[in-house]
Amino acid sequence: MRQIEDRFNHQFHYPWVFLNDEPFTQEFRLLTAGMASGDVEYGLIEKNEWQTPEWIDTEKAQEAMEKMVKNDVIYGGSVSYRYPSVVETVSDVDICVDTIRASFSVTHC
């Protein structure tokens, strides 16, 4: 986050959106809000929506994650890290945030 702010976002002040299946700690909120040049939102996704969908081949996914770990990919073995990475970027952040909330039943924390 610091690198993105230092190299790019300090000029544009785009907002940050953090989503998780557990409430964020006050320490995390203070640290991230302190680094952000734009607004920061924190959302809570229902645990059942944070789990692997039925249509995913879990054996194949596990093999791919093991390969990432072997290749020293950061968080390669973390399922919970993979899910937030699938949010599609759109040009209008408000539309993106509304889409995320609609798709994942996000509640403000």
A tleap script that builds the chain and sets N, CA, C and O, in Angstrom:
source leaprc.protein.ff14SB
mol = sequence {
  NMET ARG GLN ILE GLU ASP ARG PHE ASN HIE
  GLN PHE HIE TYR PRO TRP VAL PHE LEU ASN
  ASP GLU PRO PHE THR GLN GLU PHE ARG LEU
  LEU THR ALA GLY MET ALA SER GLY ASP VAL
  GLU TYR GLY LEU ILE GLU LYS ASN GLU TRP
  GLN THR PRO GLU TRP ILE ASP THR GLU LYS
  ALA GLN GLU ALA MET GLU LYS MET VAL LYS
  ASN ASP VAL ILE TYR GLY GLY SER VAL SER
  TYR ARG TYR PRO SER VAL VAL GLU THR VAL
  SER ASP VAL ASP ILE CYS VAL ASP THR ILE
  ARG ALA SER PHE SER VAL THR HIE CCYS
}
set mol.1.N position { 0.837 -1.188 0.000 }
set mol.1.CA position { 0.000 0.000 0.000 }
set mol.1.C position { 0.879 1.248 0.000 }
set mol.1.O position { 0.609 2.212 -0.716 }
set mol.2.N position { 1.932 1.214 0.813 }
set mol.2.CA position { 2.825 2.375 0.879 }
set mol.2.C position { 3.455 2.645 -0.489 }
set mol.2.O position { 3.544 3.800 -0.907 }
set mol.3.N position { 3.893 1.594 -1.190 }
set mol.3.CA position { 4.511 1.775 -2.503 }
set mol.3.C position { 3.526 2.367 -3.507 }
set mol.3.O position { 3.889 3.246 -4.289 }
set mol.4.N position { 2.283 1.890 -3.491 }
set mol.4.CA position { 1.272 2.418 -4.417 }
set mol.4.C position { 0.997 3.887 -4.115 }
set mol.4.O position { 0.884 4.706 -5.027 }
set mol.5.N position { 0.890 4.210 -2.836 }
set mol.5.CA position { 0.661 5.612 -2.457 }
set mol.5.C position { 1.845 6.486 -2.861 }
set mol.5.O position { 1.663 7.557 -3.440 }
set mol.6.N position { 3.061 6.024 -2.552 }
set mol.6.CA position { 4.255 6.825 -2.839 }
set mol.6.C position { 4.479 7.042 -4.331 }
set mol.6.O position { 4.899 8.122 -4.745 }
set mol.7.N position { 4.201 6.025 -5.139 }
set mol.7.CA position { 4.533 6.097 -6.561 }
set mol.7.C position { 3.379 6.594 -7.436 }
set mol.7.O position { 3.608 7.042 -8.559 }
set mol.8.N position { 2.159 6.520 -6.940 }
set mol.8.CA position { 1.026 6.820 -7.816 }
set mol.8.C position { -0.091 7.586 -7.114 }
set mol.8.O position { -0.429 8.704 -7.502 }
set mol.9.N position { -0.653 6.978 -6.091 }
set mol.9.CA position { -1.927 7.481 -5.578 }
set mol.9.C position { -1.824 8.823 -4.850 }
set mol.9.O position { -2.832 9.516 -4.715 }
set mol.10.N position { -0.649 9.203 -4.385 }
set mol.10.CA position { -0.532 10.507 -3.720 }
set mol.10.C position { -0.874 11.653 -4.676 }
set mol.10.O position { -1.186 12.763 -4.245 }
set mol.11.N position { -0.811 11.366 -5.985 }
set mol.11.CA position { -1.164 12.383 -6.981 }
set mol.11.C position { -2.654 12.384 -7.308 }
set mol.11.O position { -3.199 13.411 -7.714 }
set mol.12.N position { -3.322 11.233 -7.132 }
set mol.12.CA position { -4.697 11.093 -7.607 }
set mol.12.C position { -5.729 10.866 -6.500 }
set mol.12.O position { -6.918 11.115 -6.703 }
set mol.13.N position { -5.289 10.402 -5.350 }
set mol.13.CA position { -6.155 10.236 -4.168 }
set mol.13.C position { -7.331 9.289 -4.392 }
set mol.13.O position { -8.437 9.535 -3.911 }
set mol.14.N position { -7.081 8.194 -5.133 }
set mol.14.CA position { -8.137 7.192 -5.309 }
set mol.14.C position { -8.465 6.556 -3.969 }
set mol.14.O position { -7.584 6.407 -3.122 }
set mol.15.N position { -9.715 6.181 -3.767 }
set mol.15.CA position { -10.090 5.552 -2.490 }
set mol.15.C position { -9.574 4.109 -2.405 }
set mol.15.O position { -9.277 3.475 -3.417 }
set mol.16.N position { -9.479 3.625 -1.199 }
set mol.16.CA position { -9.107 2.238 -0.914 }
set mol.16.C position { -10.321 1.515 -0.360 }
set mol.16.O position { -11.066 2.079 0.442 }
set mol.17.N position { -10.528 0.275 -0.779 }
set mol.17.CA position { -11.622 -0.551 -0.268 }
set mol.17.C position { -11.018 -1.863 0.225 }
set mol.17.O position { -10.409 -2.603 -0.548 }
set mol.18.N position { -11.188 -2.141 1.500 }
set mol.18.CA position { -10.695 -3.381 2.098 }
set mol.18.C position { -11.891 -4.254 2.450 }
set mol.18.O position { -12.832 -3.805 3.104 }
set mol.19.N position { -11.842 -5.504 2.009 }
set mol.19.CA position { -12.914 -6.459 2.284 }
set mol.19.C position { -12.328 -7.659 3.007 }
set mol.19.O position { -11.205 -8.078 2.727 }
set mol.20.N position { -13.093 -8.206 3.937 }
set mol.20.CA position { -12.631 -9.368 4.682 }
set mol.20.C position { -13.833 -10.136 5.210 }
set mol.20.O position { -14.952 -9.622 5.239 }
set mol.21.N position { -13.584 -11.384 5.630 }
set mol.21.CA position { -14.658 -12.183 6.222 }
set mol.21.C position { -14.667 -12.065 7.735 }
set mol.21.O position { -15.506 -12.676 8.398 }
set mol.22.N position { -13.747 -11.288 8.290 }
set mol.22.CA position { -13.703 -11.001 9.722 }
set mol.22.C position { -13.539 -9.496 9.887 }
set mol.22.O position { -12.950 -8.841 9.027 }
set mol.23.N position { -14.052 -8.942 10.978 }
set mol.23.CA position { -13.906 -7.497 11.184 }
set mol.23.C position { -12.425 -7.089 11.241 }
set mol.23.O position { -11.590 -7.820 11.775 }
set mol.24.N position { -12.120 -5.928 10.690 }
set mol.24.CA position { -10.768 -5.414 10.739 }
set mol.24.C position { -10.464 -4.880 12.131 }
set mol.24.O position { -11.343 -4.340 12.803 }
set mol.25.N position { -9.218 -5.033 12.559 }
set mol.25.CA position { -8.822 -4.517 13.867 }
set mol.25.C position { -8.702 -3.000 13.807 }
set mol.25.O position { -8.526 -2.419 12.736 }
set mol.26.N position { -8.796 -2.385 14.942 }
set mol.26.CA position { -8.636 -0.933 15.019 }
set mol.26.C position { -7.231 -0.543 14.578 }
set mol.26.O position { -7.043 0.493 13.938 }
set mol.27.N position { -6.249 -1.365 14.916 }
set mol.27.CA position { -4.868 -1.090 14.517 }
set mol.27.C position { -4.746 -1.079 12.985 }
set mol.27.O position { -4.114 -0.185 12.422 }
set mol.28.N position { -5.352 -2.073 12.311 }
set mol.28.CA position { -5.312 -2.136 10.853 }
set mol.28.C position { -5.978 -0.900 10.257 }
set mol.28.O position { -5.463 -0.306 9.310 }
set mol.29.N position { -7.121 -0.517 10.811 }
set mol.29.CA position { -7.837 0.657 10.311 }
set mol.29.C position { -7.001 1.929 10.456 }
set mol.29.O position { -6.936 2.745 9.536 }
set mol.30.N position { -6.369 2.090 11.603 }
set mol.30.CA position { -5.556 3.287 11.831 }
set mol.30.C position { -4.348 3.322 10.902 }
set mol.30.O position { -4.031 4.368 10.335 }
set mol.31.N position { -3.668 2.181 10.743 }
set mol.31.CA position { -2.489 2.127 9.884 }
set mol.31.C position { -2.844 2.395 8.420 }
set mol.31.O position { -2.171 3.185 7.758 }
set mol.32.N position { -3.892 1.746 7.910 }
set mol.32.CA position { -4.244 1.915 6.501 }
set mol.32.C position { -4.815 3.309 6.236 }
set mol.32.O position { -4.502 3.924 5.216 }
set mol.33.N position { -5.639 3.801 7.136 }
set mol.33.CA position { -6.186 5.157 6.954 }
set mol.33.C position { -5.068 6.192 6.995 }
set mol.33.O position { -5.126 7.201 6.292 }
set mol.34.N position { -4.050 5.943 7.820 }
set mol.34.CA position { -2.919 6.859 7.908 }
set mol.34.C position { -2.061 6.885 6.649 }
set mol.34.O position { -1.447 7.904 6.334 }
set mol.35.N position { -2.018 5.776 5.937 }
set mol.35.CA position { -1.218 5.702 4.700 }
set mol.35.C position { -1.976 6.228 3.491 }
set mol.35.O position { -1.357 6.687 2.531 }
set mol.36.N position { -3.291 6.172 3.517 }
set mol.36.CA position { -4.108 6.495 2.337 }
set mol.36.C position { -4.207 7.998 2.117 }
set mol.36.O position { -4.399 8.771 3.056 }
set mol.37.N position { -4.073 8.391 0.861 }
set mol.37.CA position { -4.272 9.798 0.515 }
set mol.37.C position { -5.731 10.065 0.140 }
set mol.37.O position { -6.169 11.215 0.104 }
set mol.38.N position { -6.483 8.987 -0.141 }
set mol.38.CA position { -7.906 9.101 -0.464 }
set mol.38.C position { -8.743 8.503 0.658 }
set mol.38.O position { -8.224 8.126 1.709 }
set mol.39.N position { -10.037 8.425 0.415 }
set mol.39.CA position { -10.944 7.834 1.393 }
set mol.39.C position { -10.656 6.339 1.541 }
set mol.39.O position { -10.115 5.710 0.631 }
set mol.40.N position { -11.023 5.775 2.698 }
set mol.40.CA position { -10.841 4.351 2.951 }
set mol.40.C position { -12.166 3.779 3.438 }
set mol.40.O position { -12.804 4.338 4.330 }
set mol.41.N position { -12.573 2.658 2.843 }
set mol.41.CA position { -13.782 1.956 3.279 }
set mol.41.C position { -13.401 0.542 3.672 }
set mol.41.O position { -12.502 -0.061 3.086 }
set mol.42.N position { -14.104 0.017 4.681 }
set mol.42.CA position { -13.876 -1.343 5.165 }
set mol.42.C position { -15.202 -2.080 5.087 }
set mol.42.O position { -16.224 -1.590 5.566 }
set mol.43.N position { -15.179 -3.259 4.480 }
set mol.43.CA position { -16.405 -4.029 4.334 }
set mol.43.C position { -16.251 -5.429 4.885 }
set mol.43.O position { -15.156 -5.990 4.915 }
set mol.44.N position { -17.357 -5.975 5.315 }
set mol.44.CA position { -17.394 -7.325 5.860 }
set mol.44.C position { -18.220 -8.197 4.923 }
set mol.44.O position { -19.381 -7.894 4.645 }
set mol.45.N position { -17.620 -9.282 4.436 }
set mol.45.CA position { -18.292 -10.215 3.543 }
set mol.45.C position { -18.730 -11.421 4.362 }
set mol.45.O position { -17.969 -11.920 5.191 }
set mol.46.N position { -19.940 -11.884 4.136 }
set mol.46.CA position { -20.437 -13.054 4.844 }
set mol.46.C position { -19.501 -14.241 4.627 }
set mol.46.O position { -19.012 -14.454 3.517 }
set mol.47.N position { -19.252 -15.017 5.687 }
set mol.47.CA position { -18.326 -16.155 5.596 }
set mol.47.C position { -18.715 -17.138 4.492 }
set mol.47.O position { -17.840 -17.662 3.803 }
set mol.48.N position { -20.011 -17.396 4.314 }
set mol.48.CA position { -20.428 -18.361 3.291 }
set mol.48.C position { -20.138 -17.857 1.879 }
set mol.48.O position { -20.057 -18.663 0.952 }
set mol.49.N position { -19.981 -16.549 1.689 }
set mol.49.CA position { -19.653 -15.991 0.380 }
set mol.49.C position { -18.145 -15.887 0.180 }
set mol.49.O position { -17.689 -15.547 -0.912 }
set mol.50.N position { -17.371 -16.174 1.214 }
set mol.50.CA position { -15.917 -16.100 1.165 }
set mol.50.C position { -15.322 -17.472 0.873 }
set mol.50.O position { -14.113 -17.599 0.681 }
set mol.51.N position { -16.153 -18.481 0.838 }
set mol.51.CA position { -15.682 -19.854 0.642 }
set mol.51.C position { -15.614 -20.202 -0.842 }
set mol.51.O position { -16.151 -19.495 -1.695 }
set mol.52.N position { -14.941 -21.304 -1.118 }
set mol.52.CA position { -14.769 -21.760 -2.491 }
set mol.52.C position { -16.109 -22.151 -3.104 }
set mol.52.O position { -16.832 -22.959 -2.522 }
set mol.53.N position { -16.461 -21.592 -4.276 }
set mol.53.CA position { -17.712 -21.968 -4.940 }
set mol.53.C position { -17.693 -23.449 -5.350 }
set mol.53.O position { -16.629 -24.030 -5.566 }
set mol.54.N position { -18.862 -24.033 -5.452 }
set mol.54.CA position { -18.978 -25.456 -5.784 }
set mol.54.C position { -18.385 -25.781 -7.150 }
set mol.54.O position { -17.895 -26.893 -7.348 }
set mol.55.N position { -18.415 -24.853 -8.093 }
set mol.55.CA position { -17.960 -25.129 -9.452 }
set mol.55.C position { -16.434 -25.120 -9.596 }
set mol.55.O position { -15.920 -25.423 -10.673 }
set mol.56.N position { -15.704 -24.778 -8.532 }
set mol.56.CA position { -14.239 -24.782 -8.567 }
set mol.56.C position { -13.723 -26.205 -8.335 }
set mol.56.O position { -14.167 -26.879 -7.406 }
set mol.57.N position { -12.798 -26.660 -9.165 }
set mol.57.CA position { -12.124 -27.944 -8.986 }
set mol.57.C position { -11.080 -27.738 -7.889 }
set mol.57.O position { -9.986 -27.243 -8.158 }
set mol.58.N position { -11.416 -28.118 -6.652 }
set mol.58.CA position { -10.542 -27.832 -5.511 }
set mol.58.C position { -9.209 -28.568 -5.595 }
set mol.58.O position { -8.189 -28.068 -5.122 }
set mol.59.N position { -9.218 -29.747 -6.193 }
set mol.59.CA position { -7.962 -30.493 -6.337 }
set mol.59.C position { -7.004 -29.743 -7.269 }
set mol.59.O position { -5.813 -29.616 -6.983 }
set mol.60.N position { -7.538 -29.257 -8.373 }
set mol.60.CA position { -6.738 -28.494 -9.337 }
set mol.60.C position { -6.265 -27.180 -8.707 }
set mol.60.O position { -5.125 -26.762 -8.912 }
set mol.61.N position { -7.138 -26.544 -7.950 }
set mol.61.CA position { -6.785 -25.291 -7.287 }
set mol.61.C position { -5.667 -25.529 -6.266 }
set mol.61.O position { -4.732 -24.733 -6.175 }
set mol.62.N position { -5.759 -26.604 -5.512 }
set mol.62.CA position { -4.729 -26.939 -4.530 }
set mol.62.C position { -3.385 -27.181 -5.206 }
set mol.62.O position { -2.351 -26.724 -4.720 }
set mol.63.N position { -3.399 -27.893 -6.320 }
set mol.63.CA position { -2.166 -28.145 -7.073 }
set mol.63.C position { -1.539 -26.832 -7.548 }
set mol.63.O position { -0.324 -26.653 -7.475 }
set mol.64.N position { -2.374 -25.928 -8.029 }
set mol.64.CA position { -1.878 -24.630 -8.500 }
set mol.64.C position { -1.283 -23.827 -7.344 }
set mol.64.O position { -0.257 -23.166 -7.506 }
set mol.65.N position { -1.931 -23.887 -6.178 }
set mol.65.CA position { -1.414 -23.162 -5.014 }
set mol.65.C position { -0.090 -23.760 -4.548 }
set mol.65.O position { 0.822 -23.025 -4.170 }
set mol.66.N position { 0.021 -25.069 -4.572 }
set mol.66.CA position { 1.281 -25.718 -4.188 }
set mol.66.C position { 2.408 -25.304 -5.132 }
set mol.66.O position { 3.547 -25.112 -4.706 }
set mol.67.N position { 2.083 -25.170 -6.407 }
set mol.67.CA position { 3.070 -24.718 -7.393 }
set mol.67.C position { 3.493 -23.280 -7.093 }
set mol.67.O position { 4.674 -22.946 -7.193 }
set mol.68.N position { 2.527 -22.425 -6.723 }
set mol.68.CA position { 2.861 -21.044 -6.387 }
set mol.68.C position { 3.769 -20.982 -5.160 }
set mol.68.O position { 4.710 -20.189 -5.125 }
set mol.69.N position { 3.489 -21.818 -4.151 }
set mol.69.CA position { 4.335 -21.859 -2.955 }
set mol.69.C position { 5.749 -22.282 -3.344 }
set mol.69.O position { 6.730 -21.678 -2.912 }
set mol.70.N position { 5.838 -23.321 -4.160 }
set mol.70.CA position { 7.135 -23.824 -4.622 }
set mol.70.C position { 7.912 -22.743 -5.367 }
set mol.70.O position { 9.138 -22.675 -5.267 }
set mol.71.N position { 7.199 -21.893 -6.116 }
set mol.71.CA position { 7.824 -20.818 -6.892 }
set mol.71.C position { 7.958 -19.513 -6.106 }
set mol.71.O position { 8.250 -18.462 -6.676 }
set mol.72.N position { 7.743 -19.593 -4.795 }
set mol.72.CA position { 7.879 -18.434 -3.897 }
set mol.72.C position { 6.972 -17.265 -4.253 }
set mol.72.O position { 7.358 -16.109 -4.085 }
set mol.73.N position { 5.765 -17.555 -4.746 }
set mol.73.CA position { 4.786 -16.505 -5.015 }
set mol.73.C position { 4.227 -16.041 -3.673 }
set mol.73.O position { 3.780 -16.854 -2.863 }
set mol.74.N position { 4.255 -14.735 -3.445 }
set mol.74.CA position { 3.771 -14.207 -2.172 }
set mol.74.C position { 2.310 -14.618 -1.956 }
set mol.74.O position { 1.484 -14.458 -2.855 }
set mol.75.N position { 1.996 -15.134 -0.796 }
set mol.75.CA position { 0.670 -15.628 -0.423 }
set mol.75.C position { 0.182 -16.728 -1.368 }
set mol.75.O position { -1.023 -16.944 -1.495 }
set mol.76.N position { 1.092 -17.410 -2.018 }
set mol.76.CA position { 0.729 -18.457 -2.970 }
set mol.76.C position { -0.133 -19.553 -2.374 }
set mol.76.O position { -0.957 -20.139 -3.076 }
set mol.77.N position { 0.039 -19.839 -1.102 }
set mol.77.CA position { -0.735 -20.895 -0.453 }
set mol.77.C position { -1.936 -20.394 0.325 }
set mol.77.O position { -2.556 -21.162 1.061 }
set mol.78.N position { -2.270 -19.147 0.182 }
set mol.78.CA position { -3.367 -18.558 0.959 }
set mol.78.C position { -4.652 -18.453 0.142 }
set mol.78.O position { -4.739 -17.665 -0.800 }
set mol.79.N position { -5.636 -19.251 0.512 }
set mol.79.CA position { -6.941 -19.189 -0.163 }
set mol.79.C position { -7.606 -17.850 0.119 }
set mol.79.O position { -8.175 -17.240 -0.786 }
set mol.80.N position { -7.543 -17.388 1.357 }
set mol.80.CA position { -8.226 -16.139 1.712 }
set mol.80.C position { -7.626 -14.939 0.997 }
set mol.80.O position { -8.314 -13.937 0.807 }
set mol.81.N position { -6.370 -15.012 0.598 }
set mol.81.CA position { -5.750 -13.917 -0.152 }
set mol.81.C position { -6.213 -13.919 -1.609 }
set mol.81.O position { -6.298 -12.856 -2.224 }
set mol.82.N position { -6.504 -15.062 -2.158 }
set mol.82.CA position { -6.871 -15.186 -3.566 }
set mol.82.C position { -8.228 -14.534 -3.866 }
set mol.82.O position { -8.386 -13.934 -4.929 }
set mol.83.N position { -9.203 -14.633 -2.965 }
set mol.83.CA position { -10.545 -14.134 -3.248 }
set mol.83.C position { -10.624 -12.632 -3.464 }
set mol.83.O position { -11.266 -12.195 -4.419 }
set mol.84.N position { -9.990 -11.817 -2.605 }
set mol.84.CA position { -10.098 -10.379 -2.857 }
set mol.84.C position { -9.443 -9.965 -4.165 }
set mol.84.O position { -9.719 -8.878 -4.671 }
set mol.85.N position { -8.597 -10.793 -4.711 }
set mol.85.CA position { -7.883 -10.444 -5.930 }
set mol.85.C position { -8.732 -10.574 -7.185 }
set mol.85.O position { -8.277 -10.207 -8.268 }
set mol.86.N position { -9.947 -11.084 -7.071 }
set mol.86.CA position { -10.757 -11.298 -8.259 }
set mol.86.C position { -11.689 -10.136 -8.580 }
set mol.86.O position { -12.422 -10.181 -9.569 }
set mol.87.N position { -11.664 -9.107 -7.757 }
set mol.87.CA position { -12.542 -7.962 -7.996 }
set mol.87.C position { -12.060 -7.220 -9.239 }
set mol.87.O position { -10.901 -6.812 -9.319 }
set mol.88.N position { -12.953 -7.050 -10.200 }
set mol.88.CA position { -12.596 -6.395 -11.458 }
set mol.88.C position { -12.518 -4.885 -11.265 }
set mol.88.O position { -13.383 -4.285 -10.627 }
set mol.89.N position { -11.489 -4.287 -11.813 }
set mol.89.CA position { -11.328 -2.841 -11.737 }
set mol.89.C position { -12.196 -2.178 -12.799 }
set mol.89.O position { -12.236 -2.610 -13.951 }
set mol.90.N position { -12.883 -1.133 -12.392 }
set mol.90.CA position { -13.676 -0.353 -13.342 }
set mol.90.C position { -13.273 1.108 -13.201 }
set mol.90.O position { -12.652 1.490 -12.210 }
set mol.91.N position { -13.618 1.907 -14.169 }
set mol.91.CA position { -13.165 3.294 -14.157 }
set mol.91.C position { -13.838 4.122 -13.068 }
set mol.91.O position { -13.221 5.048 -12.541 }
set mol.92.N position { -15.058 3.820 -12.726 }
set mol.92.CA position { -15.762 4.594 -11.708 }
set mol.92.C position { -15.744 3.813 -10.405 }
set mol.92.O position { -16.416 2.788 -10.290 }
set mol.93.N position { -14.979 4.286 -9.415 }
set mol.93.CA position { -14.814 3.556 -8.165 }
set mol.93.C position { -16.147 3.374 -7.443 }
set mol.93.O position { -16.370 2.331 -6.828 }
set mol.94.N position { -17.037 4.365 -7.505 }
set mol.94.CA position { -18.334 4.222 -6.841 }
set mol.94.C position { -19.115 3.040 -7.416 }
set mol.94.O position { -19.753 2.294 -6.673 }
set mol.95.N position { -19.065 2.871 -8.738 }
set mol.95.CA position { -19.734 1.730 -9.358 }
set mol.95.C position { -19.091 0.446 -8.874 }
set mol.95.O position { -19.789 -0.529 -8.594 }
set mol.96.N position { -17.757 0.430 -8.772 }
set mol.96.CA position { -17.036 -0.753 -8.315 }
set mol.96.C position { -17.453 -1.110 -6.890 }
set mol.96.O position { -17.732 -2.273 -6.596 }
set mol.97.N position { -17.495 -0.119 -6.013 }
set mol.97.CA position { -17.871 -0.371 -4.621 }
set mol.97.C position { -19.308 -0.866 -4.543 }
set mol.97.O position { -19.591 -1.816 -3.813 }
set mol.98.N position { -20.222 -0.240 -5.281 }
set mol.98.CA position { -21.610 -0.698 -5.277 }
set mol.98.C position { -21.732 -2.116 -5.826 }
set mol.98.O position { -22.524 -2.909 -5.318 }
set mol.99.N position { -20.959 -2.440 -6.852 }
set mol.99.CA position { -20.975 -3.786 -7.429 }
set mol.99.C position { -20.463 -4.799 -6.426 }
set mol.99.O position { -21.026 -5.885 -6.288 }
set mol.100.N position { -19.402 -4.448 -5.731 }
set mol.100.CA position { -18.855 -5.352 -4.711 }
set mol.100.C position { -19.890 -5.591 -3.622 }
set mol.100.O position { -20.123 -6.730 -3.218 }
set mol.101.N position { -20.503 -4.528 -3.152 }
set mol.101.CA position { -21.519 -4.682 -2.097 }
set mol.101.C position { -22.669 -5.564 -2.569 }
set mol.101.O position { -23.127 -6.433 -1.827 }
set mol.102.N position { -23.136 -5.350 -3.790 }
set mol.102.CA position { -24.246 -6.140 -4.322 }
set mol.102.C position { -23.836 -7.589 -4.517 }
set mol.102.O position { -24.627 -8.495 -4.256 }
set mol.103.N position { -22.623 -7.821 -4.967 }
set mol.103.CA position { -22.182 -9.177 -5.262 }
set mol.103.C position { -21.898 -9.988 -4.017 }
set mol.103.O position { -22.117 -11.200 -4.008 }
set mol.104.N position { -21.416 -9.347 -2.966 }
set mol.104.CA position { -20.952 -10.097 -1.807 }
set mol.104.C position { -21.733 -9.800 -0.521 }
set mol.104.O position { -21.311 -10.221 0.556 }
set mol.105.N position { -22.832 -9.104 -0.606 }
set mol.105.CA position { -23.585 -8.735 0.594 }
set mol.105.C position { -22.676 -8.056 1.620 }
set mol.105.O position { -22.654 -8.437 2.790 }
set mol.106.N position { -21.938 -7.062 1.173 }
set mol.106.CA position { -20.990 -6.370 2.029 }
set mol.106.C position { -21.725 -5.447 2.974 }
set mol.106.O position { -22.662 -4.751 2.583 }
set mol.107.N position { -21.296 -5.449 4.214 }
set mol.107.CA position { -21.805 -4.499 5.189 }
set mol.107.C position { -20.643 -3.627 5.652 }
set mol.107.O position { -19.505 -4.092 5.719 }
set mol.108.N position { -20.923 -2.376 5.969 }
set mol.108.CA position { -19.879 -1.505 6.495 }
set mol.108.C position { -19.494 -1.974 7.882 }
set mol.108.O position { -20.335 -2.451 8.643 }
set mol.109.N position { -18.216 -1.837 8.206 }
set mol.109.CA position { -17.710 -2.229 9.523 }
set mol.109.C position { -17.407 -0.992 10.329 }
set mol.109.O position { -16.969 -1.094 11.475 }
savepdb mol mol.pdb
quit
